[in-house]
Amino acid sequence: MHTMNAVKWTGVTVFLIGLLTMMAYSMYPLFYQNGESTVLFGMKLSVVLMSIGAAILIITMSIERYKDWKKMKEEISEEDLRP
């Protein structure tokens, strides 16, 4: 259970780093006039980081939910589920 928690925090951290990168590169044109390619690179990088973070979170939560469902299914016998 502790590993899942660490993986979730890793996903959140990667997502937030992507968000901060996007914020930083969105302010880049305020300080440097000719930096379109740099801004595009920063935006691509931030979208990739946010996607990786979101994927980590989605996969981790799906695995955790599957384990809980499997555990619940083992605890409740089929006879208890029949009307």
N, C-alpha and C positions, 0 to 999 in steps of 0.2 A: 504494500500500500504506500510505503514511503517513496518508492521509486516512481510510482505514478504521480505523486505530488511533485517530485523534483522535475519530472518531465513536463508537467503542466506549467510549472514556473519557468522552465526553459522556453516553452512555447510562447508564454506571455512576454517574456523578456525579449525574444527575437522579434515578436510583433511590435513591441514598443520601440525597439531600436529602429525598426523600419519606419514607424510613424515619426520618430524624431528626425530621422534622415530626410523624410519627405518635407517636414517643416523647415529644416535647415536649408535644403536645396530650393524650396519655394521662396526663401528670402535672399537667395544668392544674387538675383538680378538687381536687387536694391543697392548692392555694393560694387558689383562688377557688370559693366554694360554688355560686353561681347562674350557671353558665356552660354549660348544656347545649347551647344553640345554637352557642356558640363551639367547644365540643368537637366537635360534629357537623360544623361547617364545616371544622375542622382535619383531622378524619379523612377527609372527602371530598377535601380538597385533597391530603392525603398519598397516598390511593389513586390519585388522578389522576396525581400525579407519578410514583409507582411504576409505574403502567401505561404512561406515556409512556416512561420509562426502559427498561422491559422490552421494549416494542415496538421502540424504537431498537436495542436489542441483538439481538433476534430477526431483524429485517429486515437489519441489517448482517451478521450471521453467515450468513444465508441467501444474501445476495448474494455474500459471500466464498466460500462453499461452491460456489455455482453457477459462479463464475469458475474455481475450482480444477478442478471437474468438466469444464468446457468445455475448459480447457487440457489436462487429462489425455486427454480424448477426441481432441483434435487430435494429441497426441504419439503415441498408440497407433493405428495404422492398423487398419482393419476386418479385413484379412487376418491380422494377428497374433492377433485375437480368435477367429477360426474354428478349430475343432479339426482 
